[in-house]
């Protein structure tokens, strides 16, 4: 599995992938700029024989090969030598060509066993660098809900004050209607009294003011929670190890930092306010009905469990569908990011998007943004409460990134864990390894094993080895 932008590929592997991509293009003319430079002689011979040479996959194509490996020149139809910016024809004597052929044949026969290989398609990458995006099962944890509503700066005080505003607003609303009913039930002479009108007017204005305060304050609490979750996610991403970015494509991170954060900032507060308002009005209606006719409340014994059971039945499917939609959105962002990084390759191989000449770029961008931001329609009451829990999956995903494990040296107060070099370091260019073992991830095998080496000051060191031998890892 290749990581984002080929992070886990060596130089030789990148060269071979570029060559393979060119072969799949099935072009008439191939310009090969030293594709054998990043590989060892054995692999170079194999690549030349199977991809470039006269008996290779490209034997019916025109190939212009640039190379410094002169033993391949005997296989070419025409040779040119480049000297100081001028092209001179390079003659090769027949004897030299025969000697070169003998040398390459001996080398090939001696290493035939090592260069022969067969593709095994049954091997699974058990330690793939790219991990599948996790999706939580079951209901949203109460810790995520409480973390959203009890975030700084007000914490629990702000949460309880929000509940007081909600209950107070509903009480004033119900009292207003009750007062109107009481006023209309008086005798005609008493109905003309200004007392009832003044009380009704005062309670109506109080209901309006408290409603505005309640909505504004609820938005404030929700945005505080959203900001808190965002800052924790940002800190988690900034302080986590480099391995996290190798295992997670950039589109996956962009998905949580953009779409999920937008849901937390915009859609969730509206849905929650609709939910609480409708549920409180439902509760207030039940209280008013119960005061006037308690026998009607017997219906609730059957009605409430049925509604809750239906909501639970719906939520199991809807919540998982929302999580699935959030996870499957990540590859789209990853495709956008990788396409922007690889525009030169896409255009070079002529594999652009269809109708590219007929669609205005600005209109295409607008269409793509609308496709990404498509959301479902909201309904009332129980539907809104279910939708609120669906939106909480975004809070759950952002909360997950807030829990990313920091690198080992973070939050350490021990001075022994940190190396403090001298002020004049480095005074001499000496590098020494003592029984050094190195692996890229804990579950993988070491790539460098018990390495011992000492480089003296002013020495020039050359590191050689086959592809994948550990040259880049040592550096």
C-alpha positions, 0 to 999 in steps of 0.5 A: 500500500502506497502512502499519501504522496508516496511517503513510504517509497524509496527513490528506486521504487518511485522511478519504477512506478513512474516507468510502469505508469508510462508503460500503461499509457501505451504511447507511440514515443517514449522519452526515458530520462535515465530510469536506470539510475536509481536502481542497482545493476541487477534490477537495471538489467531486468528492467531493460530486458522487460521494458526497454530493450529490443525484446521487451514490452516496448519493442514496437515503440520508438524509445529515446533512452538517456543512460550512463550505463554503457553496457546497454548501448549494444542493444540500441539501434543508434547511439549519440554522445553528448559533450559540452552541449553538442551531440556527437555520434558514438561509434562502438567497435565490434570487439568492444560490443562482443566483450560487453555482451559477454560481460552482461551475459555472464553477470545475468547468468550468475544472478539469474536466480536472484532476478527471476521472480513471479508475482504472488497476488495472494499476499496481503499487506498485514502492516499497511502504512495506510489504515482504514478510517475508524467508525464508532458503533452504537450510541453517542457517548455521554462524555461527548455530549457533556464535553460539548455543553460543559466546555470552557469558559462557563463549564457546568455553570453555563450548562445549568444556566442554559437549562434554566433559560429553557425551562423558564421560557417554556413556563412563561409561554404556558403561563401566558396562555393560561392567563389568557384562558383565565381572562376569557373565563371571567365575567364581562365586567371583569374582562374589561379590567385593565389588570388582566391586559397589563399582566398579559402584555407584561408576560408576553414581552417577558416571554419574548425577551427570555426567548431571545436570550435563550436562543442567543445563549444556547448558540453561545454555549454550542459555539464555545463547545465547538471552539473547544472541540476544534482547538483540541483537535488542532492541538492533537493534530499538531502534537501527534507523531509523524506516523499519523500523517503517514497513515492518514491521507490528507483528505481524511484530515481535511474532512474532519477539519472542514465538513465535520467542523461546519456541522458542529458550527452551523447545523447542530445548534439549529437542530438542537434548538429546534429539538429542545423547543419542540420537546419543551412545548410538547411537555408543556402541553402535556402538563396543561392537559394533565391539569385540566383532564388527568385521565387523558394522561393514561394514553401516554402510558402506551404512546410514549414507549411506542414513540421512543421505541420507534425513535430507537429503531430509526436511530440505529440505522440513521446514525450508522448511515451518517457515520458511513457517509462521513467516512466515505466523504474522506476519499473525495477530499483525498482525491482532490488533494492528490489530483492537485499535487499530481496535475502535471502527471494527469495532464502529461498522460492526458487523463483529465476529466471528461467535458473539460473543454465545455464546462466553465471552471468556476461553474465546475467548482460551484457544482463540486462545492454544492455536491459536497455540501448536500444535506438532508431535510430537517423535520420537526420534534422527534425527527429533529432530536434524531438528527441532532444525534446524527450531527453529534457523530461529527463532534464524536469524530472531532473529539477522537482527533482531540485524543491523538497520542502525543509524541513521547517527549511531550508533557515530560518534565524530566530533564534527562529525557531531553539532550542539551548540547553544548553552546559550541556544538557541533565543534567537530564533525564526528558521527558514531553509531553504537548498536543502533537498531531502527524501525519505522513503526512498532509493528514492523521489522527493523530496517537497520540492525545493530549498526556500529559505525564511526565517521571521523571529522572531515571524512567523506562517506559513500553509502551503497546498496541495493534498492531497499537495503536501508540507505535512506533510512541510514541517512 
